[in-house]
Amino acid sequence: MQTQMSDDQLFLERSIADYFESAWPLASAIKAASRAPDADADALVGSFMSSIAQMGWLGLGVGEQFGGCSGDCIDLGILAECAGRFIIPSQAMAAVAGIQALSLLRETETTGPDLTNAVSGKTFISIAGDTAPIRLRLGAQGHENLALTGDTPFLPHAHRADWLVVDARTPDQIQPTTLLVRQSSAVLTRQSTLGGSEYCTASWNGADLSGQAHVLIAGDCEDGPARRTRYRTLMTALYAMELTGIATALLDRTIAYVNERKQSGQAIGSRQSVQHALANVAIRRDHARLAGFRALWCLATGRPALRAARVAKIAAGDAAVLASEAAQQFWGAMGYARESGLYLWSQRTRHADASHGSRMSHLRALADAMDLADVL
Amino acid sequence: MFFDFTDSQKAFRTEVRAFLAEHFPARLARRYQEGEERLGDTPWDSDIRAFFTALNARGWLALDLGTDQPRLSHVERLILFAELDAANAPRDMRVTAISVIPAIVALGTETNKAQWLDPLLAGDVTLSIGYSEPSAGSDMAAMRTTAVREENGWRINGQKAWNTRGHLSTHIWMLARTGPPDSRHKGLSIFIVPLDAPGVTIQNVPTWGDHMLNDVFFDDVHVPFENLIGPENAGWQMAMAGLEGERAFLGLPQSLAHIYEKLKAHFGRDEDEAPSKSDHPEFGMAMARFEVDLDLASLMAMDIASRRDLGVPWEPQALALKIFTSEMRTRLADFAMQALGLEGLLDELDPAAPLDGDIELLLRRSPLARIGAGANEVLRDVIAQRSLGMPRR
């Protein structure tokens, strides 16, 4: 048993945190999240994305032969936690998700686009973080002559993507088929959500997608469920780490604020009600961080990880929501004002909490595994 | 990072389990449910002494004393205590072993060590703790009980409150003021005082959870010089050193997990029974929440042990675990009472009591975990001020 980060992991964390802090200051995050984003805001995000691709962090979890860093799942968790702390553009972790999907879901390295291009930021792959029922039907079988009918919502930044990863069902197969589809083959509709419109719904009308789609996991593929579970488990744990980073940022900023802000001549942070609420946030955040790293360690060492990832996601969601509510309360109107940027973490909390299974859905999965009798 | 026990740690766990199978009589397990004497009867009998003698012979009682074997790591200590708790083994000597003895070893004089360590380990001297006073609970430095140096020893006057096990122990390990009245924590010293000494009066304070607490009065009680432990006026450091050892294991969730597993088994589905999760999903969700929280508590306990082994700060985590687990006890008692309905009110004396009456007892005892060993409010103050850097008022 050893729960602490190694020197290499600490170095990675410091490097990423230092870079994000300087390359993506809060002012940039506020500008990029403006209600009326302009070309300058787009350029800011674009420039940041290019810079982290150059640093190799988009490909942190893939091999050096693809231009990646050959990092493990724990390294990816460190990146995700920093993403939450410094509220970097959501496009960055969406890109990491796409790269990991290509790396983990496809059977052979030659299927679909070159991973090197995705790692270098030239190709962007969007994959939904939603676990809702599949609404896409696959009309024809085989690796050629693919026809899709229906839609897939919540594809992050799909309007900028080159490829989309979607699940589709055929009438005769229990397991879905996972496909990599050219974005240009779909009709995209921007979804208006909390915090903007980063998601799109992609629709297809049954036209033949020959040459524009690849099967990553066929519905009858024997190891398909295992590959899909590994990817989903990794993403569940990474979102948990992002939520942990969000909780840390909100906690640190709120402590700094209440220690400085005075009411009736005394720092509001000297009040017991405030101290206890923030102590509760710290306790929950510490739980979540441990649980997140444990899940990633299980993945990194080939151990069963799904249950640990569910526990981590539940704990991290609790921590970030508690931190968000405490921060909004103690900052008062200052935090309510957009200029504080506090709302960015609160919004990101809700996106990450709902992605790859809400707390409630993971609790339900754990409950189902318990096989309880009728009691009430 | 390595989020599992190593092979040697797993082997140690097996060793502890084998020890318990050999030396822990099953009849004691029920009596020690939830930690201490159950119905106020005298627990210090030959079986319990034999158990502690065997534990001591293995070097697993006083973990910081020099032995032929290498000292246990903190992760191994966690494994030891977790297994003892999971088996409901006696904890009568735990505070003595992890709090008092380390303090004597670290700060006691050579005379103190020669006089007290062997009788303590043999169970000939059994200790209760005397820190709290009627007007000095969380603010221990405000205590008023005095020890005055005389020609042939010390004369002690005052009162200790909320004392546990004083009615069952031979001696009390206590703090008394040896400095001026306003000397706060700088003027306190530790004494070991026989509870049958002339001038000592013990008044029982029965509690809701059937823990017997006591008020212990000292009226011109005389003790020889050698009953002062450590240097004069070094009591605060000794008490704090002792509390540090105790705090690391305050929030262990094993005994609560034991009750949770019994609850889960109670509501488990029989083979011929249809699943009900779709009928009452809220019940399953609430059970899953406890499963998650118990898992997190175990993980935190491992983190604390790992931190201690690595020499990195661990105290805020230990306080957090105590808060978390103690409040979970209350939540689980409330939840189980709701789920069981009127049956949940049945106590262990009723043959029809579900879970052997554990829920009835858990409910009555749950306040103690929240207020004992530092009330949760005080611990939250400590976390906020010392760990998060928030200001004192």
Interface residues (C-beta under 8 A of the other chain):
Chain A: M1 Q2 T3 Q4 M5 S6 Q9 I74 L251 I255 V258 N259 Q266 A267 G269 S270 R271 Q272 V274 Q275 H276 L278 A279 N280 A282 I283 D286 H287 L290 A291 F293 R294 W297 C298 R303 V311 I314 A315 M360 L363 R364 L366 A367 D368 M370 D371 L372 A373 D374 V375 L376
Chain B: M1 F2 F3 D4 F5 T6 Q9 V75 K264 F267 G268 R269 D270 E273 A274 P275 S276 K277 D279 H280 P281 F283 G284 M285 M287 A288 R289 E291 V292 D295 L296 L299 M300 M302 D303 A305 S306 R307 D309 L310 V312 P316 Q317 A320 I323 F324 A339 E377 R380 D381 I383 A384 Q385 S387 L388 G389 M390 P391 R392 R393
